[in-house]
Amino acid sequence: MFESLSVLDERIREELDEHRFYSRQSWVPPTVTADGDPVHDVVVVGAGQSGLALAAQLKLRGVRRVVVVDRQPVDEPGPWSTFARMPQLRTPKSIPGPDCGYPLLRFKTWFCSAYSAQEYARFEFIPLPLWRDYLAWFRRVLDIDVIGGTEVVGLRTAGAGQPGGHLELDTVAAGGGGRLSARKVCLATGMTGAGRWAPPDGLVDGLPAHTVTGAWEPVDWTSMRDTEVAVIGAGATGFDNAVRALDAGCRSVTVFARRPFPKKDLYFEMWRGRDDSGVRPDEAGHPPADLLDALLAYHRLLPDHDRLRLLDRLFAHGRSPANPDYLARVRDVERIRILEGCPVDGVDYDATAGKVLIRSGDRTHAVDRIVLATGPQPGLHHRPELASLADRVLTWGDHTAGARTTPPELAAYPKLTTHYQLRAKDGDDAGLSDVYSLADLVHATVGLQSIQHVAPVVADHIAAQLYRDHLPDTLAFVERLDD
C-alpha cells in the first residue's frame, strides 16, 4: 500500500495522465446547439456509485466531455447521505465497486493509504461514513465533473439519432431552470430508476400525517419515544428502521413480513460459490468460484425465457428478503417482534383511541406509528426525466403481454437492450436508443458488485456508437493529412 493518501493520489494521476485521462479534450468532435450552447458527449443523471463509475469508464475511453448531474449536493449522493440508516454496507468489503477492477482505485487501497492496513482488518463490512468519503475521493481524484443540487425534470429526443442531432435535458436548481444538451444520456438513478419512493397505492390514505412515515423520508425519531411502532416491509431497510426505532426509545417495534423468510440468501450463496472439490480432488483447498459474478456479467445475454426462469427463482421470496444469516447481524433483533408471512391487508385509524389499526389475515394490530419500508413504487411515468417518454418505452410488461412476472414490479421495468439502451415499444426509435438506463432489476437489487459488469459495458457501447456516428469526421481528418 501507499504511505499516505497524497502519495496514492500522485501515483493515480501519474499513471492516468500517460493516457491523457485528465485532458478536457475528447476524440468526439465538439459541437454546439443552434443557440451556441455546448453539446456534451454524455450526460449521466445520478452521481452515486454507478454514475461515478460510468463517468470514469467513459473518460478512460477518451470520451471526456462528460458531465454528471445529481439533485443532491456534490459528494452527498443517493441514500448514503440522505435516508440510509444502516451503520455499514451489506456487502463484504472485498467486493469490487466503482473501481471496476482497477487496483489503485479500490476501497481497500484508498482506506489503507488514508488510514492503515491494521484498521482495515478490523471490519468486515464498510461503515457508511467511510463509503461516503471514499466516493467523494473517487470523484476528486478522477476529476469527474458533477453538477450538484440540480434535478433533471425533462428529456427530449427530438433530433437525436440523426446527423447533428442531440438530446436535450431540462433541469431545475435553486437558481432556476436550465438546459443541457448531449449526444448520449445515461440514467443512473439507483433503486428508483424505474419508479419513485411512495407508499403503495391506497394503503395509508386517510391516516393522520403524524402517524405514518416513509423509510425514504426524514424521521423525527424523538417523537417516537415511548410509542408502539410497526414497520411494514421486512427487507434490510425495514430492519434498519426498526433498530433506529428501538434506539429512539420506542416501547415496542413490530416488523410485518409479507412472506416467510427464505432459509438462505441466494445472492450470498452464489457469491460464496459452488465447491467442486468433491468432483475435482485436485481443486481441494482452493476457494470456490463466484457464481454471482457470472450471473451479473452474462445474464443480460440469455434468451428472454431463460432470463425470466432465473428471475422467477431468484425473486420467489421477494426482492431483498431477510434470512437467518442477515438477521444474525441485526443488532437487538431479539427485541423486535417479527411477523413472518403476514401481509398487510389494510390500515385504518381509530380516532377515539388515537391508534393505527393494521389488518393482517384474521388479526388486527393496534400501534401508534407506522414506518413504510415497502420499496419503490414502480412506473416509468413517475420518473420526472422520463415523463414525456414513458409511453414510448418498451417495458417487460409490454414484452410479456401482461403475463405474470416475478417479482411483479418487473413488469414496470424497461426492457433494455443488452447494452442497457431504452427500446421503443412501437419500433420507432426516434433517438430513444441514445438514452441508456441502469434500471435493470438485477443491477438495482445487487448493487455494488454489479457495477464492474455494467459500467464498462455501457461505456464501451456509448463509445462505439459515438465513433460510428462520427466516422465521417475521422475520414475527413485522415484525408486532410494526405493533402
N, C-alpha and C positions, 0 to 999 in steps of 0.2 A: 504494500500500500504506500501511500504518499505521506510525507511528514507533516503536511498541512494542506488545507483546502486551497490555498493560493497556489501551491505547487501543482496540485491536481488541475486547477483551472488553467494554469500556464501550459501544462502538458496537452490538455484537450485542445486549446486554441492553437498550439503549435502544430499538432497533427492535422486538425481540420483545415487550418489555413493553407497547408500544402495543396489542398484540393479546392481552394478559393471559396470555402464554405461561407466565410464571413463577407464575401463580396455582396454588394447590393444589386449587382447586375445578374441577369438571368439569360440563358440561351434562348428563351422565348422572346420573340421580337416585341418591343414595347409599343403600346398603342394608347389612344385616348378616346373618350366618348365624343359625341358631336358637340358637347359643351366644353370640351377641353379637359375633362377630369381624367385622371389616370385609370386604366383598366388593370386590375391586379391579375396576376396569373391565376391565383387561387385565393378565395376567402374561405376560411374554416370557421364555422359557427360553433363555439364551445371551446373554452380554454382549459378544460380539465385534462386528465392524464391522457386520454385518447387524442384530443385535439392538439395538444402539445407534441405528442409523438408523431402525428401525421405531418405537422408543420416541419419538424426536424427531418423526417424522411424525405419530404419534398425538397428541402434545401440541400440534402445530401445528393440529390439527383440533378442539381443545378437549376431547379425551378425555385427561384428565390424572391420573386415579387409576391410574397405570401403574407397575408395579414390574418390574425385570429381575433375574433370578436366574441366578447362574453358580457352578459348583463351584470355580472359581479365585478367588483373592483379587481384590478390586476393583482395576481397572486392570491386571490381569495375565491377560487372557482368551486363550483359544484357543491355537493353535500359536505365535503371536508371542512368548509368554512362556514356552513350555514346550519343545517339541521341534523347532520350526522352526530349521533350520541354514543357511538361505541368508543371505548378507550383506545382501541387498536384496530388495524385492518384484520380481515378474516382470512386472508391468505398468508401462507408462510413467507417469511422474509426473503427466502431464496428465489421466489418466483420472479422471472424477468418481467419488466413492465415497460414503460415508455422508452427505455434504453434500446429495446428491440435487438438485444444480443450484443450491443457494443459495450465491452467490459468497462471502459473508463466512465461510462455514464450510468452504471448500475447503482442502485441504492446502497449496496454494501461498500462500493468504492467511495461514494460520497461520504457515508457515515464514518467509515474508518479513517478517512482523511480529516473530517471535521471534528471527530471525537477520538475513538480508539477501537482497535480490534477487540480489546478486552470488554469494553462496554457493549459492543455488537454481540458478543457471545452470551450476554445476559438475558436477551429476549428472543422469543420465537416468532412473535407477530409484531409488526411495526406499529409503534404508538402513533396515534393520529397526528399530534402536533409535528412529529418528525417527518411524516409523509407530506404535510403541507410545506414544510421547509424544504424538503427535497424537490418537490415540484417547482417551487419558486427558484431554487438554484438551477434546476434543469432549464427553465426558461431563460434565466440570465446568462448562463454560460454558453448557451447556443444562440443567444441574441435573437430570440423569437419575438416578432413584432405583435404585441397584444393590445387591442383597444378594449379597455375595461369600462364598466358602467354603461354599456351600450347594448340594447336589445334589438335583434332583427325582427321586424314586425311584418315584413312582406318580401316576397321573392317572385321575380318575373323572368320568364324565359323567352320573351319576345325577342326575336333576332338571334338568339343563341342557336348554335349548330349550323350557322350559315357563315360564309366568309365575312370577316369583320364584325360578326355578331358577338354579343356578350350577355351575361346575366346581370340583373340589377337587384340590389337588396336595399330595402327601406329600413332605416334604423331610427331608434329613439334613444336619446340620452338626456341627462339633466339639462344640458344646454339647448335642447330642442331636437328636431328631426334632422335626418341626413340621408345620404345615399352612397352606396358603394357599388362599384362595378367590377366584374370578374369574368374570366373565361370559364372557370370551373368553380363550383361551390361544393363544399363537403359539410354535412350536418353532423356534428359530433356532440349531441346534446344529452348524452348519458341515458339514464334509465327512463326518462320521459321522451325519448326520441320519437316514439310513436303514440304519444298521448300527453297527459298532464297529471299533476298531483291534484286530486279532488276526491271527495267522498263518493262511494258507489251511489248511483242514481237512486234517489228516494229514501236511502237508508236512514238519514238523520234529519229529514225535513221536519220542521216544526219543533225541534228541540231548542231550548234556550241557548243562546250563543255561548254562555259561560260553561255549559255542561259538556261541550264536545270540542276536541282539538285534533287536527291532523298531525301525524308524526312529522310531516314536512314543514310544519309551521313553528314559529317561536312559541315556547310554552312557558307560562308563568308557574314554575314548579312550586313556588312558595304558597300559591293559592290552593295547592292540593294537600297541604299538610292536614293530617287527621281526617282524610276523606277515604271513601272506598272507590277504587278506580278499576275500570275494566279496559283492557287493551284488546281491540278486535283485530286479529291478524297475528299469526304465530311464526312469522319468519324472523330473521335475525333482527330486523328493525323493531318488531314488536317487543322482543325481549330486551333490546337496548332501552326502550322507553319504559318497560316495566321496572328495570333496575333503577332508572332515574327517579321513577315514582317512589320506589322504596327509599331511596336516598333523601327524597324530599319529606319523608315522614308520613307517608300515606298509611292509613290504618290497615288496608288490605289491597292487594293487586291480583286481579284475575285475568288470565290470558285465554281468549277464545280461539281455538284452532278448528278450522273448517273440516279437516280430515285427521285421521290418526297419523301419528308421526311414522315415517319410514324407519327401518332398523338401522340403515346406514346412509351416509351422504354419498350419493352416486358420483358426484364430481370429485370428491376427495378420494374415493376408492379408485377412480380412473387415474387420478394424479399419482396415487401410490403405485399403481401398475399391477400387472399380472406376473407372478413369479413362474417362470418357465423351467426352473432348475430341475423339477421332477421329470421333465421330458428330456432336458438337455443338462445332464450332470456336470458337464464342463463349464456351465454358466453359474454353478453354485457359488454363493458369496458375492455375486455381482448384483447391484440394485436392479429391480425391475424397470422396464421402460415405461415412460409416462404416456399412458393411453389417451389422456385428455389432450395432450399436445397434438396427437394425430387427429382427433375429432375437430379441434379448433382450426387446424390447418386445412383439412380436406373435406369436412362435412359439406361445405358450400358447393363442392364439385359433384356430389352424388346426384343421381336422378331424384326427382321430387318425391316419388313414392317411397324411396328409401330414406330420404331425409325425414319425411313425416312419420315413418315407422319408428325411427330412433327418437324423434321428439316426443312421440306418444309415450315411449317408455321413460325417457328422462324426466318428463314433467307429469308423470302419473300421480305424484303426491303434491303437485303444486310447483310454483316457481322456485322458491328457496325455502323448503320446509326445514323445520328443526329436526334434529335427530339426536340419539344418545351422545355421540361424540361432541356435538356442538353444545348440548345442554350441560355437559360436564364442565365446560369452560365459562358458563354464565354465572357470574357472581351472585350469591344469595338466591340461587334458583330454588332452594328448598323453602324459601319464604313466599314464593309465587304460586298461586293456585292455577293449575294448568288444566283446561278442559279440552281434551282431545276429541276429535270427531263431533264437535258441537257447532255446527254452522249457525250463524245468527239469522233468524227468520224475520225479525222485525225489532224496531226500537220505538218505545213510547215514552211519554213523560207524565208522571203523576205530580201535578202542580200542588196538590194538598200536602203530600209528603215531601215534596221537593226532591224526588228521586227519578232517575232514568231507569226504565224497565226494559231489560233485554230479553227477548223471547227466543228460546232455542229448544226445538222439539217440544216436549210437554212441560218444560220448566220455564219459569220467569225469574230473572236475577235482577235485584234492585241495587243500583250503585249511585254514587254522586257524580262521577265524571267518566267520560269515555275518551280514550285516545285511539284514533283510527290509524292502523298500520296495515292498510289493505292494498298497498301497492298503487302504481299509477292507473289512472282511468284511461283505457285505450281509445284511440281515434285520431287519425291524422288531422282531422279538421280542428282539433284542439290546439295544434301547433300554430302559433301566430305566423311563423315564416312560411308555413305551407297552406294557410287558409285558402288562398286563391288557387292552389294547385291540387288540393286533396282529392277533388272529384275526378281528376285525370290520372291519379297514381294507382297502378295495379297493386292490390293487396293480396295477402294469402287467402282472404275470404273470397275475393273475386276469382282467384285461381282455382280454389276448390269448389266453386259454385255453391257456396253456402253449406257444404258438408261440415260435419262436426270436426273440430280440430282440438288437439291437446297441446298446451293449455288453451282455453277458449280465447284468450286475448291474442293468440297468434293470428286470428282472422283479421285483426286491425293492423297488423304489421305490414309494411311494404314488401312486395315480392321482388326483392332486389336481384340484379344480375350477379354473376359470380364475382364481379369486380365491385359490387356494392353500389351500383347505379340505380336510380329510380327508373321504373318502367311505366309506359303509358298503357292504360287498360284497353284503349281502342286501337293501339298500334301506331297512333300518330305521335311520334316522338316530340317534334317541335321544341327541341332543346332540353327535354326532360332528362335525357341521359347525361347531360352536362352537370347534373346535380347528383352528388354521391351522398349516401347516408349510412351511418353506422347503427341505424335502428334495426339491427339483427337480433333476434330473440336470444340466441345462444351467446353472442358477444355481450349483450346487455346483462345477461344473467351471470356469466362467468366473470366478466370484467377484466381485472388486471392481467391475468395470464393470457387472455386472448389478444391483447394489444399487439404483441410481436408477430402475430399471424394476420392481423387485419391491416394495420397501418402500412406496412411495406407493400401489400397487395394493392391497396388504394393508391398509394403514391406512385407505384410502378405504372398502373393503368392511366392515371392522370397524365404522367409524363409522356407515356407513349401516345396518348390521344393528342396532346399538345404538339408533339413532334410531327404527327401525321397531319394535323390541321395546318401546320406552318412549314410543311415541306417546300412549298414554292419560295419561301423566304430563304431557306437553306440553299436551294438550287440557284437562286439569284446571287447569293453571296459567293458561291463557288464559281459561277460564271464571271463575276466581276474580277475574281482572282486571275482568271485566264486572259482578261483583256490586256 
